[in-house]
Amino acid sequence: MSIDLVGFLGVVLLAYLVPGPDFLVIVRAAARGASLGRAAALGAQTGLCVHMCAAALGLSAIATRSALAFTVVKLAGAAYLIWLGVRALRDARKADTPPLEPTAPCTGRRSSFTQGFLSNVLNPKAALFFLSVLPQFVDRGGSLTQQIFLLGAVDVAVGIVYWLALVRVAVRLRTALNRPTWRRRWDRATGGLFIAVGVGVAAVE
């Protein structure tokens, strides 16, 4: 079995470097605390595992071949991202924005994990990656299922390293965001980005 692992790693790294829904969710969570950022990152990679398992079992192929199923997933993901954006813009309108807490309770970590998970599992582009990009790096003479799990595991591992590094950087934003003016600007910027990405997801053909 000969897998183009080097080529696949290059594509995966490029995909992570291009900001998407996961990036926005994780950075916003990390700005509130490192534990929240790590929870969001874990949620995103758990969602990626769902796509990996679905692709290996052939479920993603069925979904993408069904126009209705693909549209439902696409619109659900778009609606979720737009909702996150609207919520961020709503927070920006508050006159007295509370300071960000340095630590977070378990409920905050659960919420961050859920946001990370949903941002990934409802992203149709993630499913398309496993169906259109990943198969280009497998050995047609070997077990397709095993290779999908192997390359998917590499993708998840690379993502964990990347997201944890991003959390270490993003958590430093907390000091600046404790200032109400900067907090409002941050909420407006990220809220607008969430809505823009959501609209982009909805426009995917």
KOLMAR-617548 format. One record per atom (N, C-alpha, C): atom name; x negated, z, y. Coordinates in steps of 0.001 Angstrom, whole numbers, always signed. Each point is the difference from the previous one (the first is absolute). Layout:
CA,X,Z,Y
...
END
This chain:
N,-848,+0,-1190
CA,+848,+0,+1190
C,-887,+0,+1244
N,+139,-995,+867
CA,-820,-133,+1202
C,+894,+58,+1231
N,-119,+1097,+751
CA,+798,+207,+1204
C,-893,-164,+1220
N,+487,-723,+992
CA,-751,-170,+1242
C,+172,+1256,+853
N,-711,+1050,-381
CA,+178,+1294,+655
C,-566,-2,+1415
N,-1144,-675,+192
CA,-615,-41,+1325
C,+914,-704,+1005
N,+539,-1145,-412
CA,+915,-717,+877
C,+1247,+800,+300
N,+507,+693,-1012
CA,+1200,+816,+186
C,-269,+1142,+966
N,-1162,+640,-118
CA,-338,+1096,+908
C,-51,-487,+1441
N,-538,-1194,+208
CA,-58,-553,+1346
C,+1382,-200,+592
N,+921,-532,-798
CA,+1361,-227,+462
C,+701,+1328,+284
N,-198,+972,-874
CA,+637,+1313,+167
C,-492,+678,+1280
N,-1309,-29,+225
CA,-554,+619,+1206
C,+553,-665,+1260
N,+94,-1306,-29
CA,+551,-718,+1151
C,+1452,+386,+233
N,+758,+125,-1091
CA,+1413,+366,+115
C,+168,+1389,+618
N,-879,+938,-359
CA,+99,+1345,+554
C,-421,+36,+1469
N,-932,-877,+380
CA,-485,+3,+1370
C,+1022,-570,+986
N,+962,-770,-522
CA,+1058,-552,+858
C,+1122,+1041,+107
N,+228,+583,+1178
CA,+1011,+1056,+134
C,+1395,-468,-398
N,+689,+857,-726
CA,+1364,-283,-422
C,+834,+1269,+63
N,+1138,+20,-664
CA,+865,+1195,+29
C,-703,+1260,-489
N,-765,-99,-1092
CA,-702,+1178,-520
C,-952,+574,+1041
N,-725,-889,+668
CA,-967,+411,+1018
C,+680,+827,+1086
N,+1116,-494,+497
CA,+707,+693,+1077
C,+516,+1363,-448
N,+583,+45,-1201
CA,+548,+1261,-509
C,-1104,+1030,-183
N,-1118,-418,-581
CA,-1089,+937,-289
C,-666,+494,+1280
N,-224,-890,+953
CA,-627,+412,+1265
C,+897,+967,+760
N,+1291,-281,+42
CA,+919,+905,+701
C,+32,+1365,-681
N,-11,+13,-1331
CA,+13,+1269,-722
C,-1300,+763,+218
N,-1133,-712,-59
CA,-1305,+656,+169
C,-162,+574,+1393
N,+629,-626,+995
CA,-86,+506,+1368
C,+671,+1370,+124
N,+858,+333,-943
CA,+662,+1312,+2
C,-755,+1010,-856
N,-906,-478,-831
CA,-770,+902,-848
C,-590,-738,-1183
N,-1187,+427,-436
CA,-684,-679,-1097
C,+812,+40,-1289
N,+650,+1133,-273
CA,+765,+119,-1235
C,+1187,-964,-9
N,+602,-234,+1177
CA,+1105,-954,+92
C,-501,-1421,-220
N,-1167,-311,+563
CA,-568,-1325,-190
C,-328,-264,-1458
N,-579,+988,-665
CA,-315,-165,-1426
C,+1267,-144,-829
N,+1045,+730,+367
CA,+1264,-106,-728
C,+599,-1394,+159
N,-45,-534,+1224
CA,+520,-1342,+241
C,-810,-1039,-770
N,-1328,+181,-40
CA,-864,-927,-729
C,+310,+35,-1497
N,+190,+1205,-531
CA,+344,+134,-1413
C,+1349,-647,-288
N,+939,+153,+923
CA,+1310,-624,-178
C,-102,-1514,-20
N,-819,-557,+909
CA,-168,-1453,+62
C,-606,-534,-1291
N,-1008,+705,-527
CA,-637,-477,-1224
C,+896,+203,-1225
N,+864,+1006,+52
CA,+981,+166,-1073
C,+989,-1164,+5
N,+405,-421,+1202
CA,+864,-1173,+111
C,-684,-1241,-534
N,-1314,-109,+239
CA,-762,-1139,-515
C,-11,+18,-1525
N,-62,+1189,-582
CA,+50,+118,-1465
C,+1328,-510,-551
N,+1071,+208,+762
CA,+1308,-509,-422
C,-34,-1520,-70
N,-574,-640,+1025
CA,-111,-1460,+4
C,-875,-483,-1160
N,-1075,+736,-270
CA,-898,-370,-1094
C,+719,+43,-1336
N,+721,+1080,-247
CA,+730,+130,-1260
C,+1102,-1053,-111
N,+682,-259,+1107
CA,+1063,-996,-6
C,-556,-1388,-314
N,-1160,-320,+587
CA,-614,-1307,-250
C,-444,-114,-1453
N,-591,+1078,-522
CA,-475,-12,-1384
C,+1151,-153,-988
N,+1145,+558,+347
CA,+1163,-78,-891
C,+855,-1233,+268
N,-371,-766,+1027
CA,+737,-1220,+292
C,+1203,+190,+894
N,+218,+1228,+478
CA,+1187,+245,+819
C,-121,-655,+1371
N,-1209,+7,+562
CA,-185,-602,+1310
C,+265,-1500,-37
N,-390,-631,-1113
CA,+236,-1441,-132
C,+1494,-301,+29
N,+754,+843,-676
CA,+1458,-179,-17
C,+568,+173,+1406
N,-504,+1035,+708
CA,+518,+296,+1341
C,-312,-1131,+981
N,-1237,-517,-74
CA,-367,-1031,+968
C,+655,-1335,-310
N,+408,-217,-1251
CA,+682,-1244,-348
C,+1487,+65,+347
N,+480,+1219,+255
CA,+1391,+171,+394
C,+53,+124,+1518
N,+604,-967,+646
CA,+70,+15,+1461
C,+716,+1247,+501
N,+1056,+411,-693
CA,+760,+1168,+427
C,-831,+1270,-114
N,-682,+185,-1139
CA,-804,+1207,-203
C,-1130,+75,+1025
N,-660,-1103,+238
CA,-1091,-20,+966
C,+511,+312,+1406
N,+1150,-575,+353
CA,+568,+232,+1324
C,+384,+1458,+193
N,+563,+612,-1036
CA,+401,+1411,+85
C,-1222,+884,+251
N,-1072,-221,-788
CA,-1216,+797,+171
C,-605,-241,+1383
N,-26,-1258,+411
CA,-580,-353,+1296
C,+747,+665,+1148
N,+1311,-88,-21
CA,+789,+569,+1095
C,-25,+1526,-23
N,-55,+589,-1195
CA,-104,+1463,-91
C,-1319,+466,+596
N,-1083,-693,-322
CA,-1297,+361,+562
C,-33,-192,+1505
N,+553,-1105,+479
CA,+29,-268,+1436
C,+818,+1062,+732
N,+1156,+344,-562
CA,+859,+1001,+630
C,-699,+1358,+67
N,-730,+348,-1056
CA,-707,+1286,-13
C,-1080,+40,+1076
N,-772,-1077,+133
CA,-1056,-45,+1013
C,+579,+41,+1413
N,+1086,-734,+202
CA,+642,+7,+1321
C,+545,+1385,+315
N,+529,+672,-1010
CA,+499,+1370,+195
C,-1135,+937,+408
N,-1173,-138,-634
CA,-1151,+815,+392
C,-390,-288,+1447
N,+62,-1285,+378
CA,-332,-373,+1368
C,+969,+577,+1012
N,+1285,-82,-311
CA,+1022,+541,+902
C,-166,+1507,+140
N,-313,+668,-1108
CA,-182,+1446,+52
C,-1202,+371,+875
N,-1088,-792,-98
CA,-1173,+254,+828
C,+318,-224,+1480
N,+744,-1055,+302
CA,+387,-261,+1395
C,+926,+1091,+515
N,+844,+513,-868
CA,+892,+1093,+401
C,-809,+1259,+331
N,-1043,+270,-816
CA,-863,+1155,+278
C,-720,-169,+1331
N,-366,-1264,+318
CA,-728,-253,+1246
C,+851,+284,+1230
N,+1314,-42,-146
CA,+895,+203,+1140
C,+242,+1470,+296
N,-435,+881,-889
CA,+210,+1419,+229
C,-864,+469,+1165
N,+590,+740,+880
CA,-714,+455,+1197
C,-1139,+951,-349
N,+281,+963,-858
CA,-1007,+998,-375
C,-398,-228,-1452
N,-1030,-796,-202
CA,-465,-293,-1346
C,-815,+1171,-522
N,+381,+594,-1118
CA,-730,+1150,-515
C,-1392,-408,-479
N,-978,+912,+95
CA,-1352,-323,-464
C,-20,-191,-1515
N,-962,-775,-460
CA,-144,-229,-1422
C,-627,+1217,-656
N,+547,+376,-1150
CA,-521,+1164,-703
C,-1261,-367,-780
N,-1015,+879,-26
CA,-1213,-301,-743
C,+194,+24,-1504
N,+994,+744,-470
CA,+274,+45,-1432
C,+1467,-327,-217
N,+325,-335,-1231
CA,+1381,-405,-275
C,+528,+719,-1228
N,+1279,+380,-7
CA,+597,+626,-1170
C,+242,-1018,-1096
N,+389,+495,-1161
CA,+244,-882,-1155
C,+1078,-1034,+301
N,+994,+398,+785
CA,+1067,-951,+320
C,-552,-1177,+780
N,-977,+258,+895
CA,-623,-1076,+751
C,-781,-925,-900
N,-704,+553,-974
CA,-763,-830,-935
C,+923,-828,-875
N,+1111,+586,-406
CA,+964,-766,-819
C,+571,-1156,+804
N,+323,+262,+1271
CA,+541,-1052,+850
C,-1021,-1111,+196
N,-1267,+362,+219
CA,-1049,-1003,+188
C,-215,-811,-1267
N,+22,+682,-1145
CA,-147,-708,-1280
C,+1131,-1007,-181
N,+1219,+434,+300
CA,+1159,-879,-156
C,-99,-1210,+921
N,-422,+219,+1240
CA,-141,-1118,+931
C,-1045,-990,-488
N,-1137,+513,-489
CA,-1032,-879,-528
C,+480,-768,-1212
N,+717,+681,-879
CA,+504,-620,-1220
C,+998,-1110,+324
N,+966,+306,+865
CA,+1031,-984,+327
C,-563,-1185,+776
N,-978,+259,+874
CA,-574,-1098,+775
C,-682,-1016,-901
N,-482,+458,-1157
CA,-675,-910,-925
C,+959,-594,-1014
N,+813,+854,-618
CA,+852,-486,-1086
C,+1087,-941,+516
N,+364,+108,+1289
CA,+1001,-890,+588
C,-632,-1191,+722
N,-1308,-163,-163
CA,-700,-1107,+639
C,-77,-1188,-975
N,+751,-1060,+232
CA,-15,-1137,-928
C,-1359,-671,-93
N,-829,+150,+1038
CA,-1317,-621,-29
C,-881,+631,-1073
N,+216,+1288,-262
CA,-775,+668,-1042
C,+339,-581,-1370
N,+1290,-247,-231
CA,+417,-601,-1275
C,-547,-1412,-122
N,+38,-761,+1093
CA,-509,-1370,-18
C,-1502,-30,-250
N,-722,+1021,+465
CA,-1438,+56,-223
C,-294,+43,-1495
N,+741,+825,-723
CA,-236,+142,-1435
C,+430,-1248,-772
N,+880,-790,+586
CA,+499,-1177,-712
C,-703,-1291,+392
N,-448,-97,+1241
CA,-584,-1266,+452
C,-1506,+56,+208
N,-520,+1157,+440
CA,-1427,+111,+277
C,-769,+520,-1207
N,+444,+1120,-550
CA,-714,+624,-1110
C,-194,-928,-1201
N,+1008,-781,-421
CA,-182,-862,-1177
C,-1120,-1030,+136
N,-447,-289,+1232
CA,-1070,-964,+192
C,-1352,+529,-476
N,-80,+1304,-264
CA,-1278,+615,-378
C,-30,+453,-1458
N,+1016,-328,-778
CA,+50,+432,-1401
C,-512,-1097,-923
N,-331,+421,-1203
CA,-437,-930,-1046
C,+1228,-383,-810
N,+364,-1273,+44
CA,+1209,-454,-684
C,-85,+193,-1507
N,-1230,+152,-510
CA,-138,+172,-1444
C,+156,+1435,-461
N,+85,+939,+931
CA,+140,+1408,-354
C,+1418,+498,+181
N,+160,+1300,-193
CA,+1318,+622,+151
C,+344,+112,+1481
N,+1048,-694,+414
CA,+393,+11,+1404
C,+406,+1399,+443
N,+741,+713,-837
CA,+460,+1347,+346
C,-1166,+940,+227
N,-972,-17,-914
CA,-1167,+877,+142
C,-786,-315,+1259
N,-146,-1283,+303
CA,-759,-393,+1178
C,+721,+381,+1291
N,+1330,-91,+10
CA,+765,+416,+1174
C,-186,+1495,+250
N,+41,+780,-1084
CA,-212,+1441,+151
C,-1425,+298,+469
N,-984,-739,-527
CA,-1390,+226,+382
C,-228,-335,+1471
N,+411,-1185,+408
CA,-186,-394,+1392
C,+863,+844,+934
N,+1193,+351,-462
CA,+862,+863,+805
C,-635,+1364,+208
N,-634,+538,-1048
CA,-674,+1299,+118
C,-1158,-85,+994
N,-708,-1134,-8
CA,-1084,-206,+971
C,+563,-23,+1414
N,+1115,-694,+174
CA,+663,-73,+1306
C,+387,+1395,+485
N,+606,+780,-880
CA,+440,+1354,+363
C,-1206,+869,+359
N,-1080,-89,-785
CA,-1195,+815,+249
C,-651,-360,+1329
N,-115,-1292,+290
CA,-574,-434,+1268
C,+854,+507,+1155
N,+1317,-79,-177
CA,+905,+467,+1042
C,-128,+1484,+269
N,-163,+798,-1046
CA,-140,+1446,+176
C,-1230,+312,+840
N,-1118,-651,-329
CA,-1237,+224,+757
C,+187,-422,+1460
N,+613,-1163,+195
CA,+188,-522,+1363
C,+931,+892,+808
N,+1127,+389,-598
CA,+969,+815,+737
C,-565,+1372,+348
N,-757,+610,-929
CA,-567,+1315,+296
C,-1024,-86,+1127
N,-754,-1102,+40
CA,-931,-197,+1115
C,+765,-183,+1305
N,+1104,-738,-70
CA,+823,-204,+1193
C,+601,+1307,+489
N,+408,+850,-926
CA,+576,+1298,+369
C,-1031,+832,+763
N,-1241,-21,-449
CA,-1056,+771,+675
C,-181,-453,+1448
N,+191,-1290,+232
CA,-122,-530,+1357
C,+1257,+303,+814
N,+1162,-262,-592
CA,+1257,+147,+727
C,+324,+1445,+348
N,-465,+945,-817
CA,+325,+1400,+254
C,-597,+471,+1333
N,-1023,-699,+478
CA,-615,+366,+1276
C,+889,-342,+1191
N,+1050,-759,-259
CA,+928,-337,+1077
C,+848,+1196,+415
N,+35,+1035,-854
CA,+922,+1102,+244
C,-238,+677,+1344
N,-1275,+174,+365
CA,-306,+673,+1269
C,+577,-770,+1181
N,-199,-1315,-4
CA,+519,-826,+1097
C,+1520,-16,+2
N,+594,-16,-1202
CA,+1447,-106,-83
C,+722,+1310,+290
N,-760,+1073,+143
CA,+624,+1253,+420
C,+381,-46,+1476
N,-522,-997,+717
CA,+384,-194,+1399
C,+1286,-830,+38
N,+1052,+495,+620
CA,+1295,-690,-10
C,-70,-1457,+427
N,-798,-306,+1024
CA,-75,-1388,+478
C,-545,-920,-1083
N,-1108,+423,-598
CA,-583,-823,-1054
C,+903,-62,-1221
N,+712,+1094,-278
CA,+906,+25,-1148
C,+1123,-1013,+184
N,+543,-64,+1218
CA,+1071,-955,+263
C,-503,-1437,-127
N,-1202,-247,+520
CA,-571,-1349,-117
C,-235,-373,-1463
N,-480,+961,-772
CA,-246,-216,-1434
C,+1303,-315,-721
N,+1037,+767,+275
CA,+1291,-225,-652
C,+578,-1362,+376
N,-141,-372,+1275
CA,+510,-1307,+418
C,-765,-1135,-691
N,-1326,+127,-45
CA,-829,-1056,-596
C,+280,-142,-1494
N,-23,+1106,-724
CA,+214,-75,-1450
C,+1450,-357,-323
N,+930,+492,+820
CA,+1396,-360,-211
C,+213,-1498,+147
N,-593,-572,+1052
CA,+111,-1443,+194
C,-641,-775,-1135
N,-1141,+491,-505
CA,-667,-675,-1112
C,+834,+62,-1277
N,+598,+1147,-265
CA,+861,+119,-1177
C,+1141,-1014,+60
N,+615,-90,+1161
CA,+1119,-933,+152
C,-477,-1439,-150
N,-1161,-322,+581
CA,-544,-1356,-111
C,-321,-351,-1449
N,-612,+942,-726
CA,-316,-250,-1406
C,+1282,-132,-820
N,+995,+848,+309
CA,+1283,-87,-707
C,+666,-1354,+196
N,-22,-482,+1234
CA,+565,-1332,+281
C,-789,-1070,-755
N,-1329,+172,-47
CA,-815,-953,-729
C,+304,-20,-1482
N,+222,+1177,-575
CA,+357,+85,-1422
C,+1341,-678,-246
N,+956,+220,+899
CA,+1327,-613,-150
C,-76,-1515,+90
N,-1006,-505,+708
CA,-105,-1453,+195
C,-742,-699,-1138
N,-554,+785,-939
CA,-726,-603,-1132
C,+951,-856,-818
N,-404,-1230,-270
CA,+842,-914,-778
C,-181,+242,-1492
END
